[in-house]
Amino acid sequence: MRKKKEQLSSENYLLRKPIRAKGLVWNKDENGIVTFEIENTGFMNRIAQKLFKKPKISYVHLDKTGSFVWPLLDGEKDIAAIGVLVEEEFKDEAQPLYERLAKYFEILDSYHFIEWANKE
């Protein structure tokens, strides 16, 4: 465990290249907002659907910055390059830029919405 932590901390996070996870259903509305359609599967979700009327599909809406970034995740651009595009689009509104991007990618990764094209 310790070795893995050391390896992650030595990696330059800004050089990582995110790519959208295969099979994730998403769309972009007329305002440019990206929405994910997440199917609630599994035994516990079926119970919750029957007992608590939990929906079969949950919708996750990104904010305007996240919606701008999402289509850029092609496995070719690294986080630093994406940051340049975000800064050009949103100017001062994007600040603190790389802290926000790091948190955004951390969340996307934790939900398995992205993969890493150049992860070793």
DAQUI-V866537 format. One record per residue. N is the residue number from 0. PSI is psi in whole degrees, 0 to 359 (* if undefined). NEAR is the number of other ideal C-beta (glycine too) atoms within 12 Angstrom. Layout:
# DAQUI-V866537
n={N,N}
psi={PSI,PSI}
near={NEAR,NEAR}
This chain:
# DAQUI-V866537
n={0,1,2,3,4,5,6,7,8,9,10,11,12,13,14,15,16,17,18,19,20,21,22,23,24,25,26,27,28,29,30,31,32,33,34,35,36,37,38,39,40,41,42,43,44,45,46,47,48,49,50,51,52,53,54,55,56,57,58,59,60,61,62,63,64,65,66,67,68,69,70,71,72,73,74,75,76,77,78,79,80,81,82,83,84,85,86,87,88,89,90,91,92,93,94,95,96,97,98,99,100,101,102,103,104,105,106,107,108,109,110,111,112,113,114,115,116,117,118,119}
psi={315,320,319,317,316,320,316,321,335,344,140,104,325,344,357,145,102,149,143,138,139,143,353,123,127,159,165,127,182,341,1,8,129,135,130,143,110,116,127,99,172,163,310,322,322,319,314,326,320,313,320,8,32,137,153,330,132,148,128,119,130,156,181,327,313,322,329,318,320,310,344,350,83,1,358,321,134,173,324,316,321,320,321,316,320,317,321,320,317,353,229,335,337,351,145,111,298,334,318,317,318,316,319,311,328,317,313,319,320,331,4,33,343,164,174,121,328,28,133,*}
near={7,8,9,11,10,10,12,18,11,12,18,15,25,22,20,31,27,38,28,27,22,12,13,23,18,27,20,18,14,8,14,20,22,30,24,29,19,24,19,22,14,13,10,13,19,15,13,17,19,13,10,12,10,19,14,17,16,19,19,25,21,28,21,20,28,33,28,28,37,34,21,31,36,18,21,13,25,29,37,22,23,38,33,20,22,32,23,16,20,22,11,11,16,26,15,14,27,22,16,24,36,22,18,32,36,19,21,31,24,11,18,16,30,33,23,24,20,19,19,12}
